[in-house]
Amino acid sequence: MKKIAIIAAVFTFSVSGLAQAATSTGNLSVSAIVTSTCSVQSASLPLASAATARVGVNCSSGTAYTISLDASTTATSRQLISDGSQQSVPVFSTASNGQNLNAGNAGDVVGITLSY
């Protein structure tokens, strides 16, 4: 009977030691560097007396950017701040009256500069 009592006393001591488990807390610092990125998409702009097309700009949220169109006789600039979604910037074209165009297909290439 004494052996049973000793075993029961050891078991009780072991269980009471487990019931007194402790916890500890701490903080983990988390940081990130979000780089500014932008992309531009363009559509064809008809050469007509008055035409409109759109240039799509997609920048990371909070990125300030300037979009410029460079043509042989015209340059325009627009400064915007991105909300993270694609933004559509209208582009207008006009052909001057009396402009001498040769018969056949006429066209030009306008450079799009996206600075951010």
C-alpha positions in Angstrom: 0.0 0.0 0.0 2.9 2.3 0.7 4.1 1.9 -2.9 0.8 3.0 -4.2 0.8 6.1 -2.0 4.3 7.1 -3.1 3.4 6.6 -6.8 0.3 8.7 -6.3 2.3 11.5 -4.6 4.9 11.6 -7.4 2.1 11.7 -10.0 0.3 14.5 -8.2 3.6 16.5 -8.0 4.2 16.0 -11.8 0.7 17.1 -12.7 0.8 20.2 -10.5 4.1 21.2 -12.2 2.4 21.0 -15.6 -0.5 23.2 -14.5 1.8 26.1 -13.7 3.0 26.6 -17.3 3.9 30.2 -18.2 3.6 32.2 -21.4 5.7 35.0 -22.8 4.9 37.5 -25.5 7.0 39.8 -27.7 6.8 41.9 -30.8 8.1 41.2 -34.3 8.9 44.2 -36.4 7.8 43.9 -40.0 8.8 46.4 -42.8 8.9 46.5 -46.6 10.2 48.8 -49.3 7.6 49.3 -52.0 9.2 50.5 -55.2 7.5 52.7 -57.6 6.7 51.1 -60.9 4.7 52.3 -63.9 3.7 51.0 -67.3 2.0 52.6 -70.3 -0.3 51.2 -73.0 -1.4 53.0 -76.1 -4.0 52.7 -78.8 -3.9 54.0 -82.4 -4.9 57.6 -82.8 -6.6 58.3 -86.2 -5.2 61.3 -88.1 -8.4 63.2 -88.7 -9.7 66.7 -88.4 -10.6 65.9 -84.7 -9.9 62.5 -83.1 -9.5 61.1 -79.6 -7.7 58.1 -78.2 -6.7 57.0 -74.7 -3.3 56.2 -73.2 -3.4 53.7 -70.3 -1.1 54.3 -67.3 -0.7 51.9 -64.5 1.5 52.9 -61.5 1.9 51.6 -58.0 -0.3 53.3 -55.5 0.8 56.8 -54.5 3.3 57.2 -57.3 3.4 60.6 -58.9 4.0 60.6 -62.6 4.1 62.9 -65.6 3.1 61.7 -69.0 4.4 63.6 -72.1 3.6 63.2 -75.7 6.4 64.2 -78.1 5.5 65.0 -81.7 7.2 67.0 -84.4 5.2 70.1 -83.7 3.4 69.5 -80.4 4.4 68.5 -76.9 2.0 68.2 -74.0 2.5 67.2 -70.4 0.2 66.1 -67.6 1.1 65.5 -64.0 -0.9 63.0 -62.0 -0.8 60.8 -58.9 -1.8 57.1 -59.2 -4.4 55.4 -57.0 -3.0 52.0 -57.9 -5.5 51.3 -60.6 -5.1 51.8 -64.4 -5.8 55.4 -65.4 -6.9 56.4 -68.8 -5.5 59.7 -70.2 -7.3 61.1 -73.2 -5.2 62.2 -76.2 -6.5 64.4 -78.9 -5.5 64.8 -82.5 -6.3 67.5 -85.0 -5.1 67.9 -88.6 -4.6 71.5 -89.7 -6.7 72.7 -92.7 -4.6 73.0 -95.8 -2.2 70.4 -94.5 -0.4 68.9 -97.6 -0.7 65.2 -97.4 0.4 62.9 -100.2 -2.1 60.4 -101.6 -2.1 57.0 -99.8 -1.5 56.2 -96.2 -0.4 59.0 -93.9 0.9 58.7 -90.4 3.4 59.7 -87.8 4.8 58.2 -84.6 4.3 60.1 -81.4 6.6 59.2 -78.5 5.1 58.7 -75.1 7.3 59.5 -72.1 6.2 58.3 -68.7 8.3 59.8 -65.9 7.8 58.8 -62.3 
